[in-house]
Amino acid sequence: MRWISLRLRLMLVFALVALAAAVSASAIAYWLNRDAVLTRTQDAALDDFRKSLQDNTGSLPLAPTCQELQAAADRMAATSQKYEVLLIGKSGGGDCVAPSKPDLFTPKVVPESLRAAVDRERRIDDSNRYAYHLYWQRITLGGKPYLIGGAKVIGGGPTGYLLKSLENERQDLNSLAWSLGIATGLALIGSALLAQAAASTVLRPVQRLGDAARRLGEGKLDTRLQVSGTDELADLSRTFNRTAESLQKRVEELSAREASSRRFVADMSHELRTPLTAITAVTEVLEDEADNLDPMIAPAVQLVVSETRRLNDLVENLMEVTRFDAGTARLVLDDVDVADQVTACIDARAWLDAVELDAERGMMARLDPRRLDVILANLIGNALKHGGSPVRVSVRTEEGSLRIDVRDHGPGIPEDVLPHVFDRFYKASASRPRSEGSGLGLSIALENAHIHGGGITAANSPEGGAVFTLTLPLGEDPAEAGGTSLLTDEQGRDRAEESGK
């Protein structure tokens, strides 16, 4: 169970509330019972002592002997209250001490404060009819509690003290404390069980809601919750169902629009290929005859030829983008020497004089040569067109990956443009002159990297210029690395022949 789980927090809150309530109730009950027990015991003992002191000392002479005091003390101690008595009187010019239990109750046991209070004579007035009063206090002897009290007989009689053990009362109070402690423990256990039941009642719908939200986030838009009841959790479940239904309808609408848009682009591209093929053939004838044309017409012919080629490239790129969006793009894998592949790409476009290649021969990788050529052509072509010569291409392996860096020596890429260099048809400025490219080259290069299970990053070199880094998995099946499904070499040739037809 997580320490931050809602279930644990609920259980802790219930336990703390139950503990506070149980401890408070137990403490109040204990102190009330304690005061009641001690007050009842001491009142009964003091009342009995007062009456016994009056009865047993009233018949004594003004100067009783020690034997008479001892006999009176023994009679006073023989009551049902079971307390010990100490009588102190004047006899023959001296003090006579008569304890009922000499080994326990001696004058040293009596606290000085109690002795002084008992011996103090109070002034008699309307609010006080007696010169001497009965005083008491609780003391501890040998680790046991006792009640000690004393009074002086009015009229010159002896002074009497009582000593009553409160051990039975302490045992009763200890038993009461244990009972209250057990009741507090049972209250904690009950609160834990109650918290568990309440947490299950509350958290079970919340858990179902969390599972449904997780499934909804995974794309299962038909996820719904079963609603029962009229409480807040039921309202939350109804809100979730309405939200999921609205989201499903919206996603279906967007998916339909996206599919329609892809079909439109694909259909448009296919429909444009037929007239473009005818136009291309005508422009090639016009280009061959450009030297024989009127000088006033030749520029227009060259413009038509260049724009036709640009339109043809745009249509081919649109068809490629449509295949990526539809998930129908395929890899035709082959074991290639990366250095030879990069050299072939540069040589085919007559870039040998403008590009510096740093690559060791014999570095083999299982890739789609055509798609790697598309990636390299876009990266190197952009570096030559928008950067500055020389363009340096370095190839190396690191941590099981193939890394190809394409760096130019131009002004670099503005920081606000870097996050958008791979966006389709992105323009850094609305006033930028029309580019000769289709605006899809880098996005297609990135998709070709993704289909291999790799990626492309763009950055500015600290020494100046832009750096594009292509990373591809080495010695790993692109399908396992995140690419799409593959074709064998023979299937790829068949597909290429069908496309050519």
Rosetta blueprint (number, residue, H / E / L):
1 M L
2 R L
3 W L
4 I L
5 S L
6 L H
7 R H
8 L H
9 R H
10 L H
11 M H
12 L H
13 V H
14 F H
15 A H
16 L H
17 V H
18 A H
19 L H
20 A H
21 A H
22 A H
23 V H
24 S H
25 A H
26 S H
27 A H
28 I H
29 A H
30 Y H
31 W H
32 L H
33 N H
34 R H
35 D H
36 A H
37 V H
38 L H
39 T H
40 R H
41 T H
42 Q H
43 D H
44 A H
45 A H
46 L H
47 D H
48 D H
49 F H
50 R H
51 K H
52 S H
53 L H
54 Q H
55 D H
56 N H
57 T H
58 G L
59 S L
60 L L
61 P L
62 L L
63 A L
64 P L
65 T L
66 C H
67 Q H
68 E H
69 L H
70 Q H
71 A H
72 A H
73 A H
74 D H
75 R H
76 M H
77 A H
78 A L
79 T L
80 S L
81 Q L
82 K L
83 Y L
84 E E
85 V E
86 L E
87 L E
88 I E
89 G E
90 K E
91 S E
92 G L
93 G L
94 G E
95 D E
96 C E
97 V E
98 A E
99 P E
100 S L
101 K L
102 P L
103 D L
104 L L
105 F L
106 T L
107 P H
108 K H
109 V H
110 V L
111 P L
112 E H
113 S H
114 L H
115 R H
116 A H
117 A H
118 V H
119 D H
120 R L
121 E L
122 R L
123 R L
124 I L
125 D E
126 D L
127 S L
128 N E
129 R L
130 Y L
131 A L
132 Y L
133 H L
134 L L
135 Y E
136 W E
137 Q E
138 R E
139 I E
140 T E
141 L E
142 G L
143 G L
144 K E
145 P E
146 Y E
147 L E
148 I E
149 G E
150 G E
151 A E
152 K E
153 V L
154 I L
155 G L
156 G L
157 G L
158 P L
159 T E
160 G E
161 Y E
162 L E
163 L E
164 K E
165 S E
166 L L
167 E H
168 N H
169 E H
170 R H
171 Q H
172 D H
173 L H
174 N H
175 S H
176 L H
177 A H
178 W H
179 S H
180 L H
181 G H
182 I H
183 A H
184 T H
185 G H
186 L H
187 A H
188 L H
189 I H
190 G H
191 S H
192 A H
193 L H
194 L H
195 A H
196 Q H
197 A H
198 A H
199 A H
200 S H
201 T H
202 V H
203 L H
204 R H
205 P H
206 V H
207 Q H
208 R H
209 L H
210 G H
211 D H
212 A H
213 A H
214 R H
215 R H
216 L H
217 G H
218 E L
219 G L
220 K L
221 L L
222 D L
223 T L
224 R L
225 L L
226 Q L
227 V L
228 S L
229 G L
230 T L
231 D L
232 E H
233 L H
234 A H
235 D H
236 L H
237 S H
238 R H
239 T H
240 F H
241 N H
242 R H
243 T H
244 A H
245 E H
246 S H
247 L H
248 Q H
249 K H
250 R H
251 V H
252 E H
253 E H
254 L H
255 S H
256 A H
257 R H
258 E H
259 A H
260 S H
261 S H
262 R H
263 R H
264 F H
265 V H
266 A H
267 D H
268 M H
269 S H
270 H H
271 E H
272 L H
273 R H
274 T H
275 P H
276 L H
277 T H
278 A H
279 I H
280 T H
281 A H
282 V H
283 T H
284 E H
285 V H
286 L H
287 E H
288 D H
289 E L
290 A H
291 D H
292 N H
293 L L
294 D L
295 P L
296 M L
297 I L
298 A H
299 P H
300 A H
301 V H
302 Q H
303 L H
304 V H
305 V H
306 S H
307 E H
308 T H
309 R H
310 R H
311 L H
312 N H
313 D H
314 L H
315 V H
316 E H
317 N H
318 L H
319 M H
320 E H
321 V H
322 T H
323 R H
324 F H
325 D H
326 A H
327 G L
328 T L
329 A L
330 R L
331 L E
332 V E
333 L L
334 D E
335 D E
336 V E
337 D E
338 V H
339 A H
340 D H
341 Q H
342 V H
343 T H
344 A H
345 C H
346 I H
347 D H
348 A H
349 R L
350 A L
351 W L
352 L L
353 D L
354 A L
355 V E
356 E E
357 L E
358 D E
359 A L
360 E L
361 R L
362 G L
363 M L
364 M E
365 A E
366 R E
367 L E
368 D L
369 P H
370 R H
371 R H
372 L H
373 D H
374 V H
375 I H
376 L H
377 A H
378 N H
379 L H
380 I H
381 G H
382 N H
383 A H
384 L H
385 K H
386 H H
387 G L
388 G L
389 S L
390 P L
391 V E
392 R E
393 V E
394 S E
395 V E
396 R E
397 T E
398 E E
399 E L
400 G L
401 S E
402 L E
403 R E
404 I E
405 D E
406 V E
407 R E
408 D L
409 H L
410 G L
411 P L
412 G L
413 I L
414 P L
415 E L
416 D L
417 V L
418 L H
419 P H
420 H H
421 V L
422 F L
423 D L
424 R L
425 F L
426 Y L
427 K L
428 A L
429 S L
430 A L
431 S L
432 R L
433 P L
434 R L
435 S L
436 E L
437 G L
438 S L
439 G L
440 L L
441 G H
442 L H
443 S H
444 I H
445 A H
446 L H
447 E H
448 N H
449 A H
450 H H
451 I H
452 H L
453 G L
454 G L
455 G E
456 I E
457 T E
458 A E
459 A E
460 N E
461 S L
462 P L
463 E L
464 G L
465 G L
466 A E
467 V E
468 F E
469 T E
470 L E
471 T E
472 L E
473 P E
474 L L
475 G L
476 E L
477 D L
478 P H
479 A H
480 E H
481 A H
482 G L
483 G L
484 T L
485 S L
486 L E
487 L E
488 T L
489 D H
490 E H
491 Q H
492 G H
493 R H
494 D H
495 R H
496 A H
497 E H
498 E H
499 S H
500 G H
501 K L
